[in-house]
Amino acid sequence: MWTQAILLVVLVCLLGLHFLNPFQARKKYPPGPPVHLVAVKFIQARFRIHPDMFAETAKEYGNIYTVWVGSTPVVILSGFHAMKEGLIKHSEVFSGRPVTPFYQAIVNEKGIVFSNGHTWKQQRKFGIATMQKLGMGKESVQSQIEDEARQLMETFARTKGQPTDPSLPIFNSLCNVICALVFGHRYSVDDEEFLKLLDAMEYNMKFGGTFFHLMYEVLPGLMKHIRWPYKAVFNAVDVVLSHAMKETEAHRAQLAVHDPRDFIDYYLLQMEKSKNDPTSTYDDANLFQCISDLFTGGTDTTSATLQWALLLMVTHPDIQEKVQKELEDAFGSSQNISYQDRKKVPYTFAVIHEIQRFKCILLTGNPRLCMQDVTILGAFIPKGTMVVPDVHSVIYDPEIWETPRMFNPNHFLDQDGKFVNREEFLIFGAGARACPGKAMAMMELFTFFTTLLRAFTFKLPEGVTEVSSEPVKGLTISPGPYKLCAIPCFSDS
């Protein structure tokens, strides 16, 4: 009964808001499906955004079409050519970030991910430059990642081949990589503050894309007065920001002026350098949000990908065996592997890329804001329009990939078995808003994956013949709970 009532409210609200817009105003946008069909698809997907919701829409309306969310037009870029035209050839035009009502409430256009204009340019430039100073893509960061990979290997070793859920130890290890870069130290896995931080980040990511999240975006005026669905998520946001604040104050008390140790040190020094610059955006609020952005972008996404990686090795033992043989042939049993060695193991590197393609963790590409009137591929898009790249329309396109719905590492190998870097691999976005942490994410995935596959063979628990690949959808798409057995490679078991 309650479900039927909610369905009716959602449909009435979406339809009512849509028809408040004058028909002539809607005509200037690219054509798209009627709003009631969008609402029905959303309801059929159990009040969540589903990456395949509009798989057939482009066939009817073209590769650039409009979806109406209440009274708000959202233009979808579908297919590689549309995304390349928009995100790369017109990179600056689509360099804005739409700040929706919910994210306006929790972020207030601070930091890197949800800022725009001068703030975004300054914070992003500083963030990239600072991560490079800290060694992103270089030996110093590599050693920190290797340390955490070894910690994770030891965690699996302590299970002695018994069934274990890998999700929490993976998330902990990757979060500690970010902690080392941002705070200058790691946490023990039983530290209470660290556990609170992990819980808060996990809750924030799972809230994204839910019914109440989307209702806030569609009806912010109403939902601001209905506090109970949002109390937990706002509390979780406060936990992350409060932790950033506490760490910042500790850094202020012992600021390493001549030898900055981590991201916070560099930021505080930049604040001091810029204190007389009226155009400076370096302040505590932006620092705290940058820290939150680094944790969100650098932990949940890589964690979900690595969880999918182990699940796919369990369900594709032939591929797992080929990876292990290549690693053994290339490095033996004693030589350390660094990210710079990836060219020596093209099949393994192809497997890592195929994991990201086949089990894409993104619901969509990150939304953009059109900064000026523009016409691309014959479609006019007005200034101020939210534009969403449909990354799934590219990574599962049968005209691009030989077997798009199958796990096939050969998608990234040529006829000679050499790795091929595909321009259609748009998992990290493209253009002005491409993910600034791509290099670090790839280094983490390569280091963790090769460390674990050299040490263990991953298998299903005894008596289990199959495991569900049904994903859990939040802001990212992660695998549902599963257990595996990490069998030491030297074991006869």
C-alpha positions as CSV (number, residue, x, y, z in Angstrom):
1,M,0.0,0.0,0.0
2,W,2.7,2.4,1.0
3,T,4.7,1.5,-2.1
4,Q,1.8,2.3,-4.4
5,A,1.3,5.7,-2.6
6,I,5.0,6.6,-3.1
7,L,4.8,5.6,-6.8
8,L,1.9,7.9,-7.3
9,V,3.6,10.8,-5.5
10,V,6.7,10.4,-7.6
11,L,4.8,10.3,-10.9
12,V,2.6,13.2,-10.0
13,C,5.6,15.3,-8.9
14,L,7.7,14.6,-11.9
15,L,4.8,15.1,-14.4
16,G,3.6,18.2,-12.6
17,L,7.1,19.8,-12.6
18,H,7.7,18.9,-16.2
19,F,4.6,20.5,-17.6
20,L,5.2,23.7,-15.6
21,N,7.9,24.4,-18.2
22,P,6.5,26.1,-21.3
23,F,6.4,23.9,-24.4
24,Q,8.5,26.3,-26.4
25,A,11.3,26.2,-23.8
26,R,11.5,22.4,-24.1
27,K,11.7,22.6,-27.9
28,K,15.1,24.1,-27.9
29,Y,16.7,21.0,-26.4
30,P,17.5,17.8,-28.2
31,P,14.5,15.4,-28.4
32,G,14.2,12.6,-25.9
33,P,11.7,10.3,-24.2
34,P,8.5,11.6,-22.5
35,V,9.0,12.4,-18.8
36,H,6.4,9.7,-17.8
37,L,8.5,7.0,-19.4
38,V,11.6,8.2,-17.6
39,A,9.7,8.1,-14.3
40,V,8.4,4.6,-15.0
41,K,11.9,3.3,-15.8
42,F,13.2,4.8,-12.6
43,I,10.4,3.2,-10.6
44,Q,10.9,-0.2,-12.3
45,A,14.6,0.1,-11.3
46,R,13.4,0.3,-7.6
47,F,14.0,4.0,-7.2
48,R,17.7,3.8,-8.2
49,I,19.6,5.0,-11.2
50,H,20.5,2.0,-13.3
51,P,23.4,2.2,-15.8
52,D,21.3,0.4,-18.5
53,M,18.1,2.3,-18.0
54,F,18.4,4.2,-21.3
55,A,20.2,1.6,-23.3
56,E,17.6,1.7,-26.1
57,T,16.9,5.4,-26.0
58,A,19.8,6.4,-28.3
59,K,18.5,4.1,-31.0
60,E,15.2,6.1,-31.1
61,Y,16.4,9.6,-30.4
62,G,20.0,9.7,-31.6
63,N,23.3,9.9,-29.7
64,I,22.5,13.2,-28.1
65,Y,19.1,13.4,-26.4
66,T,17.3,15.0,-23.5
67,V,16.0,13.4,-20.4
68,W,13.7,15.5,-18.3
69,V,14.1,15.1,-14.5
70,G,11.1,17.0,-13.3
71,S,11.5,20.5,-14.8
72,T,15.3,20.0,-15.3
73,P,16.6,19.1,-18.8
74,V,19.6,16.6,-18.8
75,V,21.3,16.1,-22.1
76,I,22.8,12.6,-22.5
77,L,25.9,12.0,-24.7
78,S,25.7,8.4,-25.9
79,G,28.4,6.6,-27.9
80,F,32.1,7.2,-28.4
81,H,31.7,9.8,-31.1
82,A,29.3,12.0,-29.1
83,M,31.5,11.8,-26.0
84,K,34.7,12.5,-27.9
85,E,33.1,15.5,-29.7
86,G,31.8,16.9,-26.4
87,L,34.4,16.0,-23.8
88,I,37.6,16.3,-25.8
89,K,37.0,18.5,-28.9
90,H,34.8,20.9,-26.8
91,S,36.6,20.3,-23.6
92,E,36.4,23.9,-22.2
93,V,32.7,24.2,-23.2
94,F,31.9,21.2,-21.0
95,S,34.3,22.0,-18.2
96,G,31.6,23.1,-15.7
97,R,30.2,20.9,-12.9
98,P,26.5,21.1,-12.3
99,V,25.9,21.5,-8.5
100,T,22.6,19.9,-7.7
101,P,20.6,20.8,-4.7
102,F,21.8,17.9,-2.6
103,Y,25.5,18.5,-3.3
104,Q,25.0,22.2,-2.9
105,A,23.8,21.5,0.6
106,I,26.7,19.2,1.6
107,V,29.6,20.7,-0.4
108,N,28.7,24.3,-1.1
109,E,30.9,24.4,-4.3
110,K,34.2,23.9,-2.4
111,G,37.1,21.7,-3.1
112,I,37.9,20.2,-6.6
113,V,35.0,17.9,-7.6
114,F,32.0,20.2,-7.1
115,S,33.5,23.6,-7.6
116,N,33.5,25.8,-10.7
117,G,35.3,28.8,-12.2
118,H,38.3,30.3,-10.5
119,T,37.9,28.1,-7.4
120,W,37.9,24.9,-9.4
121,K,40.9,25.9,-11.6
122,Q,43.0,27.0,-8.6
123,Q,42.1,24.0,-6.4
124,R,42.5,21.4,-9.2
125,K,45.9,22.9,-10.3
126,F,47.2,22.9,-6.8
127,G,45.9,19.4,-6.1
128,I,47.6,17.9,-9.2
129,A,50.8,19.8,-8.6
130,T,51.0,18.8,-4.9
131,M,50.3,15.1,-5.7
132,Q,53.2,15.2,-8.2
133,K,55.4,16.8,-5.5
134,L,54.4,14.0,-3.1
135,G,55.5,11.5,-5.8
136,M,52.4,10.5,-7.6
137,G,53.6,8.1,-10.3
138,K,57.1,8.1,-8.7
139,E,59.0,5.9,-6.3
140,S,57.9,7.5,-3.0
141,V,54.2,6.9,-3.5
142,Q,55.0,3.5,-5.1
143,S,56.7,2.4,-1.8
144,Q,53.7,3.5,0.2
145,I,51.4,1.5,-2.0
146,E,53.7,-1.5,-1.9
147,D,53.7,-1.3,1.9
148,E,49.9,-1.4,2.0
149,A,49.7,-4.2,-0.6
150,R,52.0,-6.2,1.7
151,Q,49.8,-5.5,4.7
152,L,46.8,-6.7,2.7
153,M,48.7,-9.8,1.7
154,E,49.5,-10.6,5.3
155,T,45.8,-10.1,6.2
156,F,44.8,-12.7,3.7
157,A,47.7,-15.0,4.8
158,R,46.2,-15.0,8.4
159,T,43.0,-16.5,7.1
160,K,45.0,-19.7,6.4
161,G,42.9,-20.5,3.3
162,Q,39.6,-20.3,5.1
163,P,36.6,-18.4,3.5
164,T,36.8,-14.7,4.0
165,D,35.0,-11.5,2.8
166,P,37.7,-9.4,1.1
167,S,35.8,-6.1,1.0
168,L,36.7,-4.6,4.4
169,P,40.5,-5.4,4.3
170,I,40.7,-4.1,0.7
171,F,38.9,-0.8,1.7
172,N,41.0,-0.4,4.8
173,S,44.3,-0.8,2.9
174,L,43.3,1.6,0.1
175,C,42.1,4.2,2.6
176,N,45.4,4.0,4.4
177,V,47.2,4.9,1.1
178,I,45.3,8.1,1.0
179,C,45.8,8.7,4.7
180,A,49.6,8.4,4.2
181,L,49.5,11.0,1.4
182,V,47.1,13.4,3.0
183,F,47.8,13.1,6.7
184,G,51.4,11.8,6.6
185,H,50.6,8.6,8.5
186,R,48.6,5.4,8.3
187,Y,46.1,4.0,10.9
188,S,45.9,0.6,12.6
189,V,42.9,-1.3,11.5
190,D,41.4,-1.2,15.0
191,D,41.8,2.5,15.5
192,E,38.4,3.9,16.5
193,E,38.7,7.2,14.7
194,F,39.8,5.3,11.5
195,L,36.9,3.0,11.7
196,K,34.5,5.9,12.1
197,L,36.0,7.5,9.1
198,L,35.7,4.3,7.0
199,D,32.0,3.9,8.1
200,A,31.2,7.5,7.2
201,M,32.8,7.3,3.7
202,E,31.0,4.0,3.0
203,Y,27.7,5.4,4.0
204,N,28.1,8.5,1.9
205,M,28.9,6.4,-1.2
206,K,25.9,4.1,-0.7
207,F,23.5,7.0,-0.2
208,G,24.2,8.3,-3.7
209,G,21.7,7.3,-6.3
210,T,19.1,6.2,-3.7
211,F,15.4,7.1,-3.7
212,F,15.8,9.8,-1.1
213,H,18.9,11.3,-2.7
214,L,17.0,11.7,-6.0
215,M,13.9,13.0,-4.3
216,Y,16.1,15.8,-2.7
217,E,17.4,16.6,-6.2
218,V,13.9,16.8,-7.7
219,L,12.0,18.4,-4.8
220,P,14.7,20.2,-2.7
221,G,12.2,22.8,-1.3
222,L,10.1,20.0,0.2
223,M,12.8,17.6,1.2
224,K,14.7,20.2,3.2
225,H,11.8,20.1,5.7
226,I,11.8,16.3,5.9
227,R,14.9,15.8,8.0
228,W,14.8,12.1,9.0
229,P,15.9,10.5,5.7
230,Y,19.0,12.8,5.6
231,K,20.2,12.9,9.2
232,A,22.6,10.0,8.8
233,V,24.2,11.2,5.6
234,F,24.7,14.7,6.8
235,N,26.2,13.3,10.0
236,A,28.5,11.1,7.9
237,V,29.7,14.1,5.9
238,D,30.4,15.9,9.2
239,V,32.5,13.0,10.4
240,V,34.8,13.2,7.4
241,L,35.1,17.0,7.5
242,S,35.6,17.0,11.3
243,H,38.4,14.5,10.9
244,A,40.0,16.7,8.3
245,M,39.7,19.7,10.6
246,K,41.3,17.8,13.5
247,E,44.3,16.6,11.4
248,T,44.7,20.2,10.0
249,E,44.9,21.7,13.5
250,A,47.5,19.0,14.5
251,H,49.5,20.0,11.4
252,R,49.3,23.7,12.2
253,A,50.9,23.0,15.6
254,Q,53.9,21.3,14.0
255,L,54.1,22.8,10.5
256,A,57.1,21.6,8.6
257,V,57.9,24.8,6.7
258,H,61.1,23.7,5.0
259,D,60.2,20.0,4.5
260,P,56.4,19.6,4.0
261,R,55.4,16.0,4.6
262,D,52.0,15.6,3.1
263,F,49.0,17.3,1.3
264,I,47.9,19.2,4.4
265,D,51.4,20.7,5.0
266,Y,51.6,21.9,1.4
267,Y,48.1,23.4,1.5
268,L,48.8,25.3,4.8
269,L,52.0,26.7,3.3
270,Q,50.1,27.7,0.2
271,M,47.6,29.5,2.4
272,E,50.4,31.4,4.1
273,K,51.9,32.4,0.7
274,S,48.6,33.6,-0.6
275,K,47.2,35.4,2.4
276,N,47.6,38.8,0.8
277,D,46.2,37.7,-2.6
278,P,42.6,38.9,-2.9
279,T,41.9,36.3,-5.6
280,S,43.1,33.4,-3.5
281,T,40.7,30.5,-2.8
282,Y,43.0,28.8,-0.4
283,D,41.2,28.5,2.9
284,D,40.1,26.0,5.5
285,A,36.8,25.2,3.9
286,N,38.4,24.4,0.6
287,L,41.1,22.4,2.3
288,F,38.6,20.3,4.2
289,Q,36.6,19.6,1.0
290,C,39.7,18.8,-1.0
291,I,40.6,16.2,1.7
292,S,37.1,14.7,1.4
293,D,37.3,14.7,-2.4
294,L,40.7,12.8,-2.2
295,F,39.3,10.2,0.1
296,T,36.1,9.7,-1.9
297,G,37.7,9.6,-5.3
298,G,40.8,7.6,-4.2
299,T,39.3,5.0,-1.9
300,D,35.8,3.7,-2.9
301,T,36.4,3.6,-6.6
302,T,39.7,1.6,-6.5
303,S,38.4,-0.6,-3.7
304,A,35.3,-1.6,-5.7
305,T,37.5,-2.3,-8.7
306,L,39.8,-4.5,-6.7
307,Q,36.9,-6.4,-5.2
308,W,35.6,-7.1,-8.7
309,A,39.1,-8.2,-9.7
310,L,39.3,-10.9,-7.1
311,L,35.7,-12.0,-7.9
312,L,36.6,-12.3,-11.6
313,M,39.7,-14.3,-10.8
314,V,37.6,-16.7,-8.8
315,T,35.1,-17.1,-11.6
316,H,37.7,-17.3,-14.4
317,P,40.4,-19.6,-13.0
318,D,42.0,-20.0,-16.5
319,I,42.7,-16.2,-16.7
320,Q,44.0,-16.2,-13.1
321,E,46.4,-19.0,-14.0
322,K,47.7,-17.2,-17.1
323,V,48.3,-14.0,-15.0
324,Q,50.2,-16.0,-12.4
325,K,52.3,-17.8,-15.1
326,E,53.2,-14.5,-16.7
327,L,54.2,-12.9,-13.4
328,E,56.3,-16.0,-12.6
329,D,58.0,-16.0,-16.0
330,A,58.7,-12.3,-15.8
331,F,59.8,-11.8,-12.2
332,G,60.4,-15.2,-10.6
333,S,59.6,-15.6,-6.9
334,S,61.9,-13.0,-5.3
335,Q,62.0,-9.9,-7.4
336,N,59.9,-6.9,-6.4
337,I,57.5,-5.5,-9.0
338,S,57.0,-1.8,-9.5
339,Y,54.5,0.0,-11.7
340,Q,57.3,0.8,-14.1
341,D,57.5,-3.0,-14.8
342,R,54.0,-3.2,-16.3
343,K,55.4,-3.4,-19.9
344,K,57.0,-6.7,-18.9
345,V,53.5,-8.3,-18.2
346,P,51.2,-7.1,-21.0
347,Y,48.6,-9.8,-20.4
348,T,48.3,-8.9,-16.7
349,F,48.0,-5.2,-17.6
350,A,45.3,-6.1,-20.1
351,V,43.4,-8.1,-17.5
352,I,43.5,-5.0,-15.2
353,H,42.0,-2.8,-17.9
354,E,39.4,-5.4,-18.9
355,I,38.3,-5.7,-15.2
356,Q,37.6,-1.9,-15.3
357,R,35.8,-2.1,-18.6
358,F,33.7,-5.3,-18.0
359,K,32.8,-4.4,-14.4
360,C,32.6,-0.6,-14.8
361,I,32.0,0.9,-11.3
362,L,30.4,4.1,-12.7
363,L,26.7,4.6,-12.9
364,T,27.4,7.2,-15.6
365,G,30.3,9.5,-16.5
366,N,30.6,12.5,-14.2
367,P,28.0,15.2,-15.1
368,R,29.2,18.3,-16.8
369,L,27.8,21.8,-17.1
370,C,27.6,23.4,-20.6
371,M,29.4,26.8,-20.2
372,Q,28.1,28.4,-23.5
373,D,25.6,27.7,-26.3
374,V,27.1,25.0,-28.5
375,T,26.1,22.7,-31.4
376,I,27.8,19.3,-31.6
377,L,27.0,16.6,-34.2
378,G,24.0,18.8,-35.3
379,A,22.5,19.0,-31.8
380,F,22.1,22.4,-30.1
381,I,22.8,22.5,-26.3
382,P,22.0,25.7,-24.5
383,K,24.3,27.3,-22.0
384,G,23.7,26.1,-18.4
385,T,22.5,22.6,-19.4
386,M,23.5,19.6,-17.4
387,V,25.3,17.1,-19.7
388,V,25.8,13.5,-18.7
389,P,28.2,11.2,-20.7
390,D,26.8,7.7,-20.9
391,V,30.0,5.8,-20.4
392,H,28.2,2.4,-20.6
393,S,27.2,3.1,-24.1
394,V,30.9,3.1,-25.0
395,I,32.4,0.3,-22.9
396,Y,29.7,-2.1,-24.0
397,D,29.4,-1.0,-27.7
398,P,29.6,-4.1,-30.0
399,E,31.0,-2.0,-32.8
400,I,34.0,-1.2,-30.6
401,W,34.6,-4.4,-28.5
402,E,34.7,-7.9,-30.0
403,T,32.7,-9.4,-27.1
404,P,31.4,-6.5,-25.0
405,R,29.4,-8.5,-22.5
406,M,32.1,-11.0,-21.9
407,F,35.2,-10.8,-19.7
408,N,37.9,-10.8,-22.5
409,P,41.4,-9.4,-21.8
410,N,42.2,-9.7,-25.5
411,H,40.2,-6.5,-25.9
412,F,43.5,-4.8,-24.8
413,L,46.0,-6.9,-26.7
414,D,47.2,-6.9,-30.3
415,Q,47.9,-10.0,-32.5
416,D,51.4,-10.2,-31.0
417,G,50.2,-10.2,-27.4
418,K,51.3,-6.6,-26.8
419,F,49.2,-4.2,-24.7
420,V,47.0,-1.8,-26.6
421,N,45.9,1.5,-25.0
422,R,42.4,2.0,-26.4
423,E,41.1,5.6,-26.7
424,E,37.6,4.2,-26.1
425,F,38.6,3.3,-22.6
426,L,36.9,6.3,-20.9
427,I,36.6,5.0,-17.4
428,F,38.6,8.0,-16.1
429,G,36.7,10.5,-18.2
430,A,38.2,12.9,-20.7
431,G,39.0,16.5,-21.3
432,A,39.2,19.3,-18.7
433,R,37.3,17.3,-16.0
434,A,39.2,14.0,-16.5
435,C,40.0,12.3,-13.2
436,P,43.2,13.8,-11.8
437,G,44.0,10.7,-9.9
438,K,44.2,8.3,-12.8
439,A,47.9,7.7,-12.5
440,M,47.7,6.8,-8.9
441,A,44.6,4.6,-9.3
442,M,46.4,2.6,-12.0
443,M,49.5,2.3,-9.8
444,E,47.4,1.0,-6.9
445,L,45.5,-1.5,-9.0
446,F,48.6,-2.9,-10.6
447,T,50.6,-3.1,-7.4
448,F,47.8,-4.6,-5.3
449,F,46.7,-7.0,-8.0
450,T,50.1,-8.4,-8.8
451,T,51.1,-8.6,-5.2
452,L,48.0,-10.7,-4.3
453,L,48.2,-12.9,-7.5
454,R,51.8,-13.8,-6.8
455,A,51.0,-14.8,-3.2
456,F,47.7,-16.6,-3.6
457,T,45.4,-18.5,-5.8
458,F,41.8,-17.3,-5.1
459,K,39.1,-20.0,-5.1
460,L,35.5,-20.4,-4.1
461,P,34.9,-21.9,-0.6
462,E,34.5,-25.7,-0.6
463,G,31.0,-26.7,-1.7
464,V,30.2,-23.4,-3.4
465,T,29.9,-23.8,-7.1
466,E,28.9,-20.3,-8.1
467,V,28.8,-16.7,-6.7
468,S,26.3,-14.0,-7.6
469,S,27.7,-11.2,-9.8
470,E,24.7,-9.0,-9.0
471,P,26.1,-5.5,-8.2
472,V,25.3,-3.2,-5.3
473,K,24.6,0.3,-6.7
474,G,25.4,3.5,-4.9
475,L,27.6,6.3,-6.4
476,T,29.7,3.4,-7.5
477,I,28.8,-0.1,-8.6
478,S,30.5,-2.7,-6.3
479,P,30.0,-6.5,-6.1
480,G,27.5,-7.9,-3.5
481,P,28.9,-9.7,-0.5
482,Y,30.9,-12.7,-1.3
483,K,33.6,-15.0,0.3
484,L,36.7,-16.5,-1.2
485,C,39.6,-18.6,-0.1
486,A,43.2,-17.2,-0.5
487,I,45.3,-20.3,-1.0
488,P,49.0,-19.7,-0.8
489,C,50.7,-20.4,-4.1
490,F,53.2,-22.7,-2.4
491,S,50.4,-24.7,-0.9
492,D,49.4,-28.1,-2.3
493,S,45.8,-27.5,-1.2
